[in-house]
Each structure stands twice: as structure tokens, then as C-alpha cells.
């Protein structure tokens, strides 16, 4: 006795996983009822499809079944998607969620810190429009192996600068294009100060404009400010610069001039075979040929090139030739005691050490990916660093008390193998360059001596590359190479941070919060 | 620029004078224009983003604003210089090629 019912279960019966396979029997629709246990078979076009029995509705659902809500809606059972979809959704959601979580955390940390320091930026400037803010200098050395010299400064700009801007602190970012640039800059700055103090160099006359500071005010402003060193390489270069500046001699020194003097003394531009190798057999031939040099451009160097070893000057480390320089101070006139470092050493602005690693190279791609998803640690570090500067928490640098000389030691493990190869690469480039240079010098000399006419390319350009230009070009290249080599010697992992025992208790450091633990 | 005025007026009264004065006036106009632009753009950037909002947080200059203005003016002049150099290079190139092709 089947109650003819409007069965809604025609085409929307959910498939039961435990559907018993029953032989399809075509039978009219009306004989199906929700309570029958026989698997009803419906008249479909194929006639062969199994339909599972309609699911029994219990409880409130059976009441609702009369309301017109579809049966499938009432019997809905949530179930997991298939294995493949599961894999897909897991991967996608986890990756995007980790990205979003990370960026949200970064934003939160940034906002929090900015809110902490906003009030400092909204203080009134003392002195009105001619007042001065605190100014900090940021040194970021070039990372070995990376041709982009700006990476460390970009790290600073991204992670520390926003808080300084919010706090109203000014910053200056001197560029350091080569390895060792920071050392040379600091060296010349300190040297200038020392020489001016000792009276060996005159102080520039001061303009009497309202905004210009007197030297004392300038120094005071520097001390109130601070220095940020991004990365271990900058730290090493800075310390080396301090050593050369304060512990070295006070002879007048300008790096470009030093290199230029070195270059003039090796006979590349003379009327002879340029010397590329350090073989000692060539020395005698060099001496003979240099003496018959008649080229006007090499007149300045010919007098000093009589010495055979200076022909190899560009390869060996020759001492600074101050005798043929055109500067006014002769080294012998400076009394010995001036060269002594003046103890106690003058106050230096406090230093903040900001750890920094630059991932480059194929093997470091996993680290790059990791750092893409964990930027919040960098933001946290940067914000702590900025807070320590803004709140001016200073501490003396005592060797016994803290481990600062090992600052960021593990970043050196990330130096590329290419970077360690720097010396060889430079030598190779140099050799190639000098081989080509020989030809070009010859051509240029021939033209200048009137021995030949312009060839077709030169006529198009309208001029020949003169010897002077070749010299300039060579000087520029040598500056880069020598600068990089010197800098690499300072920052390579084998060398420790420069330290002098007399420096204990001299420098000031900004204290990062986690150092308190 | 005061030397232009001082030199012009006291010396020869002649047809050269108006030309010099004209030049001086033009130069003054240019400088005033640059100054006004600078003030406007740095004020908009650093002090209040909305020019119709005539409210200052404080009457005196704030630290953050001062740093911002320093950097804004430095950048402005640097941009000015660079654009000027580029224009003069373009101008001389145009002259050399007979000002052909714009």
C-alpha cells in the first residue's frame, strides 16, 4: 500500500555511498515513498541509472519537509572535498595566509611604533624656522658580490626611516660605492679635523649667514646626533677608518691623489712596452727604455721612473710619494709628536649597529623565500633600533662587558663564493684591459705624432681618443679596482674588526632593548 | 640682483637702461615664481595636505615639519637644477642641429 505522494525525490535524490546496486526496474514514479525500503527505480531516459532510496527525515526536518524546502537541502550533509582539492586548498590558503599574516603584523608593529614616537615629531622646533633637528648619519657598505651598492641603505630606508621621520629626526645617507669607501671617507674627515686642530691645515672661512653653524656648534650637533652602521661590513670599515684617522699619521692625504701618483709612476703611458707581469727579467729593459722616453705626457713621471722597481708600482704596494706631489706640506716638517694619537681620544657620536644580511645567488633562494614570508622580524628589529636612537639610550662600548665585536658574525657566512673570488676577478679584468690599452695607446700616439691620419670611425666621431682621455679612463678604472681590493681586505671574513686596546670605554653605542636580557 | 639696480640707475642714462631694467624685472619674476611654487609644494607636502583646511596643529614650526621642509626644498632645488641642465643640453643640441625635430 503505497501512498501516492508527490515525491520530490525525482532527480534530486542524494547519492548514498552505501547504495546497494539493485537491478533497475522501470516503474512508475508514484510508487516511491519515503518509507519504503525497496530501492525505487525511476523512469529515466537511460533507464539504467541507479537511484538511491530517499533519505528518511527525522525530527524537525520531517516537519520542515512539508514547507516546500527541497529535500536535498534538508538532507544536506557537509563533506570534505576530494583529496586533490584538499591539497590545493591547503597549499593555497597556507601560503596566502602566511603572507597576509606577516604583512598585517608588519603594519601593526609599524603603526604601534609610529604612535609611540609621533609626539616627538609634533614637538615645537626650538629656534623656530632656523632651529636645528637632530641629525644622524647612516653608513651602509656595499655587500660583497652585489653590484648594487644601495642595498644596505635601502634596508635602512625601508625598516628604520619611517620611525625617524615620524619622530622628526633628520638623516643623511652618504653613498659608499666601493668596498672601503666608508673607511676612506671617515679617514679623511678625521684627518681634516686633526690637521685643523694642529694648525697644519687652515679652517675654511665661515660665511656669516644666519643658518651657518660655527665649528663648535657643528661638532655639538654631530655628537647629539648619531651614526647608524648597517651590517657587519660597515662596522668593520668604520672601525678601520677610525683607526687610520686617529691612530695614523697626520700627513696630508687624499686617496685619489695617492692613486694617481702611483699610476703615473708605472710606465704604461711611456714610450715603451707596458709592464704587466711581475717578472724581474723585464726590469733591466725597462730602465733602459724609460731613459729614452721622450713623450711629453710622461715627463712628470720619467724623472721618478728611473728606479726600476717603480715600473711595477701599480702592482706592488709602494709607499705614498709625497715628494713629487704639488701639495704644500712636506712630511718631514711635521714634528713626530704630532703624529701621536691624542689621548684621550675625542668624543664620537654614538653608534647604532643594525644587523643586515643581503641574500644573493642561486643557493640562497630558500633564504630569500623565507625572508619574504618573515619580514615582520626585520620590521621589529628596525623599530627597536629606531626606538633606541629616538629615546637616546646610550651605553659605553666596553670590550669586557659585551660582545659587540662579534656583531652580526653570522652574516659573513652568507658571503657568496663569487664575492670571495673578487681578487681574481679584478686581476683578470685588469689584465684584459691593459692588453687592449697597449693597442689604443699606440694608435693614439701615432696620431699625435703625426704618423697617421684619422681612420673611418674616428672621422665619424670627429676626433681621436687622446692620450689624456686614455689616462683619465685608466685612472677611473684603477680607482675602482684598487678601492675595491683595499676595501675587501678590510671586510673579508678572515679579518677581525679593527680594535685598539686604547679604545676601551671610548665609543658610545645605542642600546638595543634585547641587549638588556 | 641689487647690483643690477644699483649699477643701472646711477650710470649712463640712455637706451641701455630700460633693457637692463627689463632683464632685472624678468629675472625677479622668475625667481618669485620659483619661490612661490616651492612654498606651495612644500607646504602641501609637509604641513597640510589639504589646501582648503586652514588649520594648523600648532602655531610654531614642528620638528617633523621642519625636517620635511628641509628635505623638500633640497629636493626641489636639485630637481630644478637637473631639469635646467637637461633643458640647456636640449637647447644646445637643438641649436647644433639647427633646431630641427622637436
Interface residues (C-beta under 8 A of the other chain):
Chain A: X120 X121 X122 X123 X124 X125 X128 X129 X131 X133 X165 X166 X167 X168 X169 X170
Chain B: X57 X58 X60 X61 X62 X63 X64 X65 X66 X67 X68 X70 X71
